[in-house]
């Protein structure tokens, strides 16, 4: 059966509004990038983590952060991973610290240990309580992230990053209250904010407008998570208040058992997201790697970030 296009097809194509290509990067410096890893729980996962670090290190990230589990459950593994980064690599590690489950004295001691080990960058977070529990300040602890930032500034001259929520923290009283909290963290001495995962660039750009109007001047770096397991990503998004656009769900629909196609779709989605942000002037990105390097490496290359000569 032959295909006979409608006679008006070419005219319709010719009369459609033309969309210009995204601006070229000619002459522009590549953006600054940073990566987030999580500490391994098993020897096999440790090997996977260090393979990931080796693969991405050639892209010369500004820093790499290592997460804390909910309720501070990975504190020792986080500490061990950060110290190994200091000892065995030329990367700049940023250790996560939270307010959850520890007194001020205990948190301060961890910070001092980091400083003595040569760690100069901390990602200061309120932190998540254990699953199923509501957050409550720990007795004698730092109540919130702004308090933690102030405490860290008293201990040493850390570079401090904090979290931002373009689509509002799920526990915030309002978007305005959430933005006020971000400003308190930055005013307390943080150098930058890194956003929670988002997939709607328009929401992020509106958030930047609101932040500038509120008097915020520190960078708010977009947190980008290339997605291969869409079902898992959607569950995660629901817990942190991130909206998953309908078009994105449609792209991954029916691909649960088709890993290779999911990877190609994931690369296309993430590439489009970062290129559009880059075209809107964003020149710094933070990647949630999930300890898997390939997609992050590819997206960094699309942004114009190249490895050292002879590497990668």
KEPAPA-475697 format. One record per residue (C-alpha): residue in three letters; x, y, z. Coordinates in steps of 0.2 Angstrom, whole numbers, plus 5000, padded with zeros to 4 digits. Last residue first. Example, Ala and Ser with C-alpha at 12.3 -4.5 7.8 and 13.67 -1.06 7.14 Angstrom:
KEPAPA-475697
SER506849955036 ALA506249785039 
END
This chain:
KEPAPA-475697
UNK519250565138 UNK520950625140 UNK522350675127 UNK522050865130 UNK521050885146 UNK519150845144 UNK517950965134 UNK516551065141 UNK515551135126 UNK513751105133 UNK513550955122 UNK515150885130 UNK514450905148 UNK512850815142 UNK513950665136 UNK514850655152 UNK513250665162 UNK512550525152 UNK514050415154 UNK514450445172 UNK513350345183 UNK513550385202 UNK511850455203 UNK512650595193 UNK511650745200 UNK512450875189 UNK512751055194 UNK512751185180 UNK513551355177 UNK513451465162 UNK511651515162 UNK511351645148 UNK509651595141 UNK510451495127 UNK511351395141 UNK509651355149 UNK509051295132 UNK510551195129 UNK510451115147 UNK508651065144 UNK508851005126 UNK510350895131 UNK509350825146 UNK507950775136 UNK508950705121 UNK510150605133 UNK508650535142 UNK507850475126 UNK509350395120 UNK509550305137 UNK507750255137 UNK508050175119 UNK509450075126 UNK508550015141 UNK506949955133 UNK505949865146 UNK505150015154 UNK505050105137 UNK503150115135 UNK502950295140 UNK504650385141 UNK504250525129 UNK502450535135 UNK503050565153 UNK504150705147 UNK502750785137 UNK501650785153 UNK502950885162 UNK503550815179 UNK503350935193 UNK504650935207 UNK503850945224 UNK505250845233 UNK504350685236 UNK503450685220 UNK505050705210 UNK505850555218 UNK504350445212 UNK504450525195 UNK506350485194 UNK506050305198 UNK504750285185 UNK505850375172 UNK507450265175 UNK508550345162 UNK508450525169 UNK509850655167 UNK509750755184 UNK510150935182 UNK510351055197 UNK510351235191 UNK511551355200 UNK510751505209 UNK512251625209 UNK512251755223 UNK511351925220 UNK509751895230 UNK508752065232 UNK507051995232 UNK506752055214 UNK508351955209 UNK507551795217 UNK505951825208 UNK506751835191 UNK507751675195 UNK506251585200 UNK505351625184 UNK506951555175 UNK506751395185 UNK504951375181 UNK505151405163 UNK506551275163 UNK505351135168 UNK506250985172 UNK506851025190 UNK508050945202 UNK508351045218 UNK509351195215 UNK511151245220 UNK511351405230 UNK512951505230 UNK514251585242 UNK513351555258 UNK513651685272 UNK512151705283 UNK511451825269 UNK511351665257 UNK510451565270 UNK509251705275 UNK508951735256 UNK508451555254 UNK507251565268 UNK506451725261 UNK506251625245 UNK505351485254 UNK504251605263 UNK503751685247 UNK503351525239 UNK502251485253 UNK502251395270 UNK503651285265 UNK503551095268 UNK503651045250 UNK505051165246 UNK504551285232 UNK504551245213 UNK506251335210 UNK506851255227 UNK508651315232 UNK509951225242 UNK511551295250 UNK513351305245 UNK514751365258 UNK516551405255 UNK517251375272 UNK518251515281 UNK518251425297 UNK517251385313 UNK516151545314 UNK515651535296 UNK515151355299 UNK513951405313 UNK513151545303 UNK512851415288 UNK512051295301 UNK510851425307 UNK510351465289 UNK510151275287 UNK508851255301 UNK508751215319 UNK510651185323 UNK510651055336 UNK510351065355 UNK508850955354 UNK508650905335 UNK507551025326 UNK505950935320 UNK505650865303 UNK504150745301 UNK504450555300 UNK503950425288 UNK505750405281 UNK507150475292 UNK507150665293 UNK507850755278 UNK509250885279 UNK509351065284 UNK510751085272 UNK512551155271 UNK513551105256 UNK515351125263 UNK516951175253 UNK518651195261 UNK519151015264 UNK520951005269 UNK520850865282 UNK520950985296 UNK519451075288 UNK518450915287 UNK518850865305 UNK518251045310 UNK516651025301 UNK516350855309 UNK516750935326 UNK515551075323 UNK514150945319 UNK514450855335 UNK514451025345 UNK512851085337 UNK511950925342 UNK511550795329 UNK510050705322 UNK509750815307 UNK510650985304 UNK511450935288 UNK513250925281 UNK513650885263 UNK515550885259 UNK516250975244 UNK517750895236 UNK518950995225 UNK519650865213 UNK521550835212 UNK521250655217 UNK521950525229 UNK522050605246 UNK520650735245 UNK519450625236 UNK519850485249 UNK519450605263 UNK517750645254 UNK517350465252 UNK517750425270 UNK516750565277 UNK515250525266 UNK515350345272 UNK515450405290 UNK513950515289 UNK512850395278 UNK511350395290 UNK511250585293 UNK509350575295 UNK509150545276 UNK510850505268 UNK512250635266 UNK512850675249 UNK514650695242 UNK514950855231 UNK516150875217 UNK516951045213 UNK517351165199 UNK517351015187 UNK518950975177 UNK518150865163 UNK519450735166 UNK518750695183 UNK517150635175 UNK517750455170 UNK518850435186 UNK517450485197 UNK516250365189 UNK517450225190 UNK517650275208 UNK515850265211 UNK515650095203 UNK517050015213 UNK516150085229 UNK514550005223 UNK515349835221 UNK516149855238 UNK514449895246 UNK513550055253 UNK514350185242 UNK514350365246 UNK513250475234 UNK514050585220 UNK513650765215 UNK514550845200 UNK515051025196 UNK515151115180 UNK515751295174 UNK515151335157 UNK516151335141 UNK516951505136 UNK516051585122 UNK516951615105 UNK515651525095 UNK514351455107 UNK512951465094 UNK511251535098 UNK509851405098 UNK509251375080 UNK507851495073 UNK506051435073 UNK505151465056 UNK503251485057 UNK502451355046 UNK502051425028 UNK503251305019 UNK502751155029 UNK500851185025 UNK501251215007 UNK502151055006 UNK500750955014 UNK499351035003 UNK499250894991 UNK498950765005 UNK500350635005 UNK500050474996 UNK500850325004 UNK500850164994 UNK500050005000 
END
